[in-house]
């Protein structure tokens, strides 16, 4: 329970009107109003016309020790993201100041352990307990897939501020011919294991007169829920915005081993999977017809496999690629010895000394990915570093930064732009 003496300054004008929360009638009226208008509460910031005060609220229905606003774009760990109880009321709140065009995803954790995320061995179970905002209908998972495909880590709620630009991946056509998705098992000698892959073939594939382009997507199971990739491809192909494609969605066996700069993964695609696909499907010749795409570690993998096997893969689409990655184990705590400085951003340093190869890049990262940890540079700064190295070496690079963070909602929304750029027929 929080006393009025320990309350931080209440920045939200709407919450300021509730005083110390002791007026039961006013609190009840507040919840009726919020149920009608939805959450979070978005209010102008009188100090900055280009920003808003965004207040997240949680209604207590059982005794709570704490409520954590689970988001990945403000500084700090779980303990720093605790919400504040308004007096002895059932209202918990946290206010963030956000630029007027931002998007972000968030959830809530109640009665959380407050352990540091990086060092918590039970973080997976904490993620499973995350709850969406019951007063916000906007969610990460596309509406047609809700209740059908639920991500194992749960869904999340979405905040979009008034000036947020359109996301083409959320405005796709559903009244179009549907492609087919089949699940197969891919056995790789290079990787020494087998894994599920899902292969998308476009509608009317058998009648096509021209061979298809080939698209690889890492984190393949996420393509079938939060990315909604088959539906996006259906819409783009029907609108003749991209040529027909065969899309291969690759599951992970061990994501931390599979994706970060793994030569076995590059060789498995180039020597095993692509030749198999070319035998079974009509695919356009040449690496220029092949695109690798991924997010986070998958974005790093997309760049890696193209750079290491340009004989097979000629295009890389990197969404929030983890270019901060270093080959040694990532420290879970800040160094305690002066002078210890792990060498992050290993791949850009390698690209600087490698010969240039014929690969095109489409890269994008979020402005909310600019936070750094200890001696580790931010994902955004490492994306910029990778961009600069590639351009200095003479690569064909298209780069952009978007007003959002490290989340599936924005990645899905941006997908059509990168696909249209890399799959363009001219």
Secondary structure, 3 states (H helix, E strand, C coil): CCCCCCCCCCCCHHHHCCCCCCCHHHHHHHHHHHHHHCCCEEEEECCEEEEEEEEEEEECCCCCCCEEEECCCCCCCHHHHECEECCCCCEEEEEEEEECCCEEEEEEEECCCCCCHHHCCCHHHHHHCCECCCCCCCECCCHHHCCCCCCCCCCCEEEECCCCCCCHHHCCCCCCCCCEEEEEEEEECCCCEEEEEEEEECCCHHHCCCCEEEEEECCHHHHCCCCCHHHHHHHHHHCCCCCCEEEEEECCCCHHHHCCCCHHHHHHHHHHHHHHHHHHCCECCCHHHEEEEEECHHHHHHHHHHHHCCCCCCEEEEECCCCCCCCCCCCCCCCCCCCCCCCCCHHHHHHHHCCCCCCEEEEEEEHHHCCCECCECCHHHHHHHHHHHHHHHCCEEEEEEECCCCCHHHHHHHHHHHHHHHHCCC
